[in-house]
Amino acid sequence: MSDTTDIDGAVRAELTRLRESIDNIDAAVVHMLAERFKCTQQVGVLKAKHQLPPADPAREARQITRLRELAESAKLDPAFAEKLLNFIIAEVIRHHETIADGAAATGTGAAASGTAGSAPAGPVTAPDAGRTLR
């Protein structure tokens, strides 16, 4: 970590202002991801109830194309956006598999692993997040 004690007061103030904005954006990203996972958990319950597969490669490919286009228009690296979405998709599929396994174990078609509205617990890990879905 660099020492900021020798930095001009105006520069330090601007740095603090920018970092506070970054912190706010990070918080918003976390909250948006939590909302997204609440929706995908509901999708997982619906898929398990109707014995649909956890993954939907055609939908995933459409989402990647859409996100790459959004990234380009927002001046964000499309490859980075794709990597991020692949990571999220891998975690969603893992959740859907867990929900389906719970439904199969109970024979109810409902998730034994949690409620449809709950966000994932613990850190998000997806060992195959770098996979290409196209």
Backbone as JSON, one array per atom type, in Angstrom:
{
  "sequence": "MSDTTDIDGAVRAELTRLRESIDNIDAAVVHMLAERFKCTQQVGVLKAKHQLPPADPAREARQITRLRELAESAKLDPAFAEKLLNFIIAEVIRHHETIADGAAATGTGAAASGTAGSAPAGPVTAPDAGRTLR",
  "N": [[0.84, -1.18, 0.0], [0.56, 2.22, -0.79], [2.04, 5.2, 0.57], [0.14, 7.93, 1.47], [0.55, 10.28, 2.73], [2.21, 12.34, 1.86], [0.88, 13.51, -0.2], [-0.66, 16.14, -1.97], [-3.26, 18.12, -0.51], [-5.61, 18.66, -2.03], [-5.45, 16.73, -4.01], [-5.55, 14.44, -2.44], [-8.14, 14.72, -1.4], [-9.66, 14.47, -3.74], [-8.97, 11.86, -4.46], [-10.06, 10.47, -2.28], [-12.79, 11.09, -2.67], [-13.26, 9.8, -5.13], [-12.72, 7.14, -4.42], [-14.73, 6.71, -2.53], [-16.93, 6.79, -4.21], [-16.39, 4.51, -5.75], [-16.62, 2.56, -3.72], [-19.36, 2.8, -3.17], [-20.44, 2.0, -5.63], [-19.48, -0.65, -5.71], [-20.97, -1.7, -3.58], [-23.55, -1.45, -4.65], [-23.32, -3.22, -6.82], [-23.02, -5.68, -5.47], [-25.53, -5.85, -4.19], [-27.2, -5.91, -6.43], [-26.38, -8.32, -7.61], [-27.21, -10.07, -5.6], [-30.0, -9.77, -5.82], [-30.32, -10.75, -8.41], [-29.57, -13.42, -8.02], [-31.64, -14.21, -6.34], [-33.76, -14.3, -8.13], [-32.79, -16.25, -9.94], [-32.7, -18.45, -8.27], [-35.39, -18.94, -7.94], [-36.0, -19.66, -10.55], [-34.54, -22.03, -10.64], [-36.0, -23.62, -8.81], [-38.43, -23.8, -10.18], [-37.56, -25.13, -12.5], [-36.69, -27.56, -11.35], [-39.09, -28.52, -10.33], [-40.47, -29.13, -12.63], [-38.86, -30.96, -13.83], [-36.82, -29.99, -15.55], [-33.7, -29.44, -17.25], [-30.79, -28.3, -15.4], [-29.01, -26.56, -16.75], [-29.15, -24.34, -19.56], [-28.06, -24.18, -22.45], [-28.63, -22.74, -24.88], [-30.01, -20.45, -24.03], [-28.0, -19.39, -22.39], [-26.04, -18.79, -24.29], [-27.37, -16.8, -25.75], [-27.6, -14.87, -23.75], [-24.91, -14.24, -23.29], [-24.16, -13.15, -25.76], [-25.87, -10.91, -25.76], [-24.95, -9.57, -23.45], [-22.32, -9.02, -24.19], [-22.77, -7.18, -26.25], [-24.01, -5.12, -24.79], [-21.86, -4.45, -23.15], [-20.0, -3.49, -25.01], [-21.36, -1.18, -25.9], [-21.29, 0.25, -23.56], [-18.68, 0.84, -23.32], [-17.06, -1.07, -22.11], [-14.84, -3.77, -21.75], [-15.74, -6.37, -23.79], [-14.88, -9.04, -23.6], [-14.15, -9.26, -20.93], [-16.67, -8.84, -19.77], [-17.97, -11.11, -20.7], [-16.5, -13.13, -19.41], [-17.18, -12.56, -16.76], [-19.97, -13.03, -16.82], [-19.96, -15.75, -17.51], [-18.85, -16.8, -15.18], [-20.87, -16.17, -13.33], [-23.02, -17.6, -14.46], [-22.07, -20.23, -14.21], [-22.18, -20.51, -11.44], [-24.93, -20.2, -11.01], [-25.91, -22.47, -12.36], [-24.79, -24.43, -10.75], [-26.24, -23.96, -8.41], [-28.81, -24.59, -9.39], [-28.48, -27.3, -9.92], [-28.1, -28.24, -7.32], [-30.59, -27.63, -6.21], [-32.22, -29.25, -7.84], [-31.2, -31.76, -7.14], [-31.99, -31.83, -4.47], [-34.75, -31.82, -4.8], [-35.11, -34.21, -6.15], [-34.24, -36.0, -4.23], [-36.15, -35.73, -2.26], [-38.39, -36.19, -3.64], [-40.31, -34.34, -4.2], [-40.25, -32.21, -5.93], [-39.66, -29.75, -5.07], [-37.26, -27.51, -3.72], [-34.88, -28.7, -1.42], [-32.79, -27.4, -0.51], [-33.05, -24.76, 0.2], [-34.93, -21.66, 0.32], [-36.9, -20.26, -2.34], [-36.5, -17.54, -2.56], [-34.06, -16.94, -1.47], [-30.75, -15.68, -1.32], [-27.56, -16.88, -2.5], [-25.62, -18.62, -0.09], [-22.58, -17.86, 1.57], [-19.27, -17.61, 0.02], [-19.04, -17.02, -3.51], [-18.18, -19.5, -5.67], [-16.8, -20.88, -8.54], [-15.42, -23.27, -10.2], [-15.23, -23.79, -12.93], [-15.53, -21.43, -14.27], [-14.31, -20.19, -16.41], [-15.12, -21.37, -18.72], [-16.31, -21.62, -22.11], [-19.4, -20.86, -23.47], [-20.48, -20.88, -25.94]],
  "CA": [[0.0, 0.0, 0.0], [1.39, 3.42, -0.88], [1.87, 6.2, 1.61], [-0.52, 9.1, 0.89], [0.75, 11.45, 3.61], [2.91, 13.4, 1.15], [0.08, 13.95, -1.34], [-1.34, 17.43, -1.85], [-4.59, 18.0, 0.07], [-6.65, 18.61, -3.07], [-5.34, 15.41, -4.65], [-6.05, 13.47, -1.46], [-9.6, 14.87, -1.35], [-10.21, 13.88, -4.97], [-8.78, 10.42, -4.33], [-11.07, 10.01, -1.32], [-14.09, 11.19, -3.33], [-13.36, 8.73, -6.13], [-12.78, 5.86, -3.72], [-16.07, 6.59, -1.95], [-17.81, 6.42, -5.33], [-16.1, 3.09, -6.04], [-17.22, 1.77, -2.65], [-20.82, 2.81, -3.38], [-20.71, 1.17, -6.8], [-19.28, -2.03, -5.28], [-22.14, -2.09, -2.78], [-24.67, -1.62, -5.58], [-23.08, -4.45, -7.58], [-23.33, -6.8, -4.58], [-26.98, -5.9, -4.01], [-27.81, -6.34, -7.7], [-26.12, -9.75, -7.74], [-28.11, -10.77, -4.67], [-31.33, -9.78, -6.44], [-30.25, -11.66, -9.56], [-29.57, -14.79, -7.51], [-32.99, -14.51, -5.84], [-34.54, -14.69, -9.31], [-32.32, -17.51, -10.51], [-33.11, -19.51, -7.35], [-36.79, -19.24, -8.29], [-35.93, -20.41, -11.8], [-34.09, -23.37, -10.28], [-37.13, -24.33, -8.2], [-39.38, -24.09, -11.26], [-36.96, -26.18, -13.34], [-36.72, -28.83, -10.61], [-40.49, -28.94, -10.22], [-40.9, -29.64, -13.94], [-37.78, -31.83, -14.31], [-36.06, -29.36, -16.63], [-32.26, -29.5, -16.94], [-30.26, -27.1, -14.74], [-28.36, -25.67, -17.72], [-29.86, -24.04, -20.79], [-26.99, -23.61, -23.29], [-29.12, -21.77, -25.87], [-30.27, -19.21, -23.27], [-26.71, -18.87, -21.95], [-25.39, -18.19, -25.46], [-28.08, -15.54, -26.03], [-27.24, -13.92, -22.7], [-23.53, -13.82, -23.52], [-24.2, -12.23, -26.91], [-26.53, -9.69, -25.3], [-24.07, -8.88, -22.51], [-21.17, -8.49, -24.94], [-23.25, -5.98, -26.93], [-24.17, -4.09, -23.76], [-20.52, -4.05, -22.72], [-19.44, -2.65, -26.08], [-22.01, 0.14, -25.9], [-20.9, 0.93, -22.32], [-17.21, 1.01, -23.36], [-16.47, -2.07, -21.22], [-14.26, -4.86, -22.52], [-16.71, -7.47, -23.94], [-14.29, -10.3, -23.12], [-14.29, -9.23, -19.48], [-18.09, -9.02, -19.46], [-18.28, -12.53, -20.94], [-15.91, -13.91, -18.32], [-18.0, -12.33, -15.58], [-21.24, -13.74, -16.98], [-19.67, -17.19, -17.43], [-18.67, -17.1, -13.76], [-22.2, -16.12, -12.72], [-23.8, -18.73, -15.0], [-21.58, -21.46, -13.59], [-22.72, -20.56, -10.07], [-26.38, -20.43, -11.13], [-26.1, -23.89, -12.71], [-24.48, -25.19, -9.54], [-27.42, -23.82, -7.55], [-29.91, -25.35, -9.99], [-28.2, -28.72, -9.7], [-28.36, -28.49, -5.9], [-32.04, -27.61, -6.05], [-32.75, -30.45, -8.48], [-30.82, -32.9, -6.3], [-32.87, -31.8, -3.3], [-36.1, -32.2, -5.23], [-35.09, -35.64, -6.48], [-34.07, -36.75, -2.99], [-37.4, -35.71, -1.5], [-39.48, -36.58, -4.53], [-41.37, -33.33, -4.12], [-40.15, -31.18, -6.97], [-39.31, -28.49, -4.4], [-35.86, -27.52, -3.26], [-34.6, -28.95, -0.02], [-31.58, -26.66, -0.19], [-33.3, -23.38, 0.61], [-36.14, -21.08, -0.23], [-36.73, -19.69, -3.68], [-36.11, -16.15, -2.5], [-32.81, -16.71, -0.75], [-29.52, -15.5, -2.09], [-26.61, -17.93, -2.16], [-24.87, -18.42, 1.14], [-21.14, -18.03, 1.46], [-18.62, -17.03, -1.16], [-19.37, -17.59, -4.81], [-17.04, -20.18, -6.28], [-17.15, -21.6, -9.75], [-14.13, -23.67, -10.76], [-15.23, -23.85, -14.39], [-16.06, -20.15, -14.73], [-13.68, -19.75, -17.64], [-15.6, -22.15, -19.88], [-17.02, -20.9, -23.13], [-20.72, -21.47, -23.61], [-20.98, -20.74, -27.31]],
  "C": [[0.88, 1.24, 0.0], [1.06, 4.39, 0.24], [1.28, 7.45, 0.96], [-0.32, 10.35, 1.73], [1.43, 12.61, 2.9], [2.12, 13.95, -0.03], [-0.6, 15.28, -0.99], [-2.78, 17.22, -1.35], [-5.71, 17.89, -0.95], [-6.64, 17.26, -3.78], [-5.9, 14.34, -3.72], [-7.58, 13.53, -1.38], [-10.26, 14.24, -2.58], [-10.09, 12.37, -4.95], [-9.83, 9.82, -3.38], [-12.46, 10.02, -1.96], [-14.29, 10.06, -4.33], [-13.48, 7.37, -5.46], [-14.14, 5.65, -3.04], [-17.09, 6.22, -3.03], [-17.62, 4.96, -5.7], [-16.74, 2.2, -4.99], [-18.74, 1.69, -2.81], [-21.2, 1.93, -4.56], [-20.54, -0.31, -6.45], [-20.48, -2.53, -4.48], [-23.35, -2.32, -3.68], [-24.54, -2.9, -6.39], [-23.45, -5.67, -6.73], [-24.84, -6.94, -4.41], [-27.69, -6.36, -5.29], [-27.57, -7.83, -7.93], [-27.01, -10.56, -6.81], [-29.52, -10.85, -5.24], [-31.38, -10.74, -7.62], [-30.33, -13.11, -9.08], [-30.92, -15.16, -6.89], [-33.87, -14.97, -7.0], [-34.1, -16.04, -9.86], [-32.63, -18.68, -9.58], [-34.56, -19.91, -7.66], [-36.86, -20.02, -9.6], [-35.52, -21.85, -11.52], [-35.19, -24.21, -9.67], [-38.13, -24.72, -9.28], [-38.84, -25.2, -12.17], [-37.02, -27.53, -12.64], [-38.14, -29.39, -10.55], [-40.97, -29.6, -11.51], [-39.84, -30.5, -14.62], [-37.07, -31.28, -15.54], [-34.58, -29.38, -16.27], [-31.78, -28.19, -16.3], [-29.65, -26.09, -15.71], [-29.25, -25.5, -18.95], [-28.86, -23.37, -21.74], [-27.45, -22.58, -24.31], [-29.37, -20.42, -25.19], [-28.94, -18.57, -22.85], [-25.99, -18.18, -23.11], [-26.04, -16.85, -25.81], [-27.69, -14.47, -25.0], [-25.82, -13.39, -22.9], [-23.48, -12.83, -24.68], [-24.77, -10.89, -26.49], [-25.59, -8.89, -24.39], [-22.85, -8.3, -23.21], [-21.57, -7.21, -25.67], [-23.44, -4.82, -25.96], [-22.81, -3.55, -23.32], [-19.89, -3.13, -23.76], [-20.04, -1.26, -26.05], [-21.66, 0.94, -24.66], [-19.4, 1.17, -22.25], [-16.51, 0.14, -22.31], [-15.96, -3.2, -22.1], [-15.26, -6.03, -22.6], [-16.17, -8.81, -23.45], [-14.39, -10.38, -21.6], [-15.75, -9.48, -19.09], [-18.5, -10.48, -19.66], [-17.72, -13.4, -19.83], [-16.74, -13.77, -17.05], [-19.31, -13.1, -15.68], [-21.03, -15.24, -16.93], [-19.51, -17.62, -15.97], [-20.02, -17.16, -13.06], [-23.05, -17.3, -13.18], [-23.37, -20.04, -14.37], [-22.13, -21.6, -12.17], [-24.22, -20.82, -10.08], [-26.66, -21.9, -11.44], [-25.82, -24.77, -11.5], [-25.66, -25.13, -8.57], [-28.58, -24.65, -8.09], [-29.72, -26.85, -9.8], [-28.48, -29.11, -8.25], [-29.86, -28.55, -5.63], [-32.66, -28.87, -6.64], [-32.42, -31.69, -7.68], [-31.7, -32.98, -5.06], [-34.28, -32.23, -3.64], [-36.16, -33.68, -5.53], [-35.01, -36.47, -5.21], [-35.37, -36.82, -2.19], [-38.59, -36.16, -2.33], [-40.61, -35.57, -4.58], [-41.36, -32.34, -5.26], [-39.87, -29.82, -6.36], [-37.91, -28.62, -3.84], [-35.78, -27.81, -1.78], [-33.44, -28.08, 0.43], [-31.83, -25.23, 0.24], [-34.57, -22.88, -0.02], [-35.85, -20.43, -1.56], [-36.22, -18.27, -3.63], [-34.77, -15.91, -1.84], [-31.64, -16.57, -1.7], [-28.55, -16.6, -1.68], [-25.87, -17.6, -0.88], [-23.39, -18.61, 0.87], [-20.57, -17.44, 0.19], [-19.03, -17.76, -2.43], [-18.12, -18.21, -5.39], [-17.52, -20.97, -7.48], [-15.87, -22.02, -10.44], [-14.08, -23.68, -12.27], [-15.72, -22.53, -14.99], [-15.45, -19.66, -16.03], [-14.19, -20.45, -18.88], [-16.34, -21.25, -20.87], [-18.32, -21.62, -23.42], [-21.26, -21.38, -25.03], [-20.71, -21.97, -28.11]]
}
